[in-house]
Amino acid sequence: MKPSAIPAFLVALVASALVWGLSPLVTGHLEPWDADGLYYVAALTVTGIVTGSFFPRPLWAHYLGSVVGQLTYELIFLKLGPLFVIGIVFLLGYSVVFWWQRRSLRVFGFILHTVNVLTQVQGRTLFERRER
């Protein structure tokens, strides 16, 4: 693993494990995908955006950290049953939400930067007020 990927991986790992750790407190369910509503998807979305804000690259480290963090939490704190392997498949799928939020934030930043550059060509920046 590249040295630049280690912080992104570790922060994603901890944030994703916290999604599982907070699930019993927030939803009353040990596993976040058992909760009513959108807790799991919303929590992965928020953690993906937050961790991606601190460490924008590399994207693969965010996804891998998310998967490893959630899997580690399951292995350490939960009783494993016969559906554990199926759970890993679901976990791989749900972790795409975490990764996608990080990726979409990057695209949004690029769009915002492009609009700002284009408006600078016109002599003002996007965030300046237009005086009439």
Summary of the structure (lengths in Angstrom):
residues: 132
radius of gyration: 18.5
end to end distance: 54.2
largest distance: 68.8
contacts: 385
relative contact order: 0.15
helix: 74%
strand: 0%
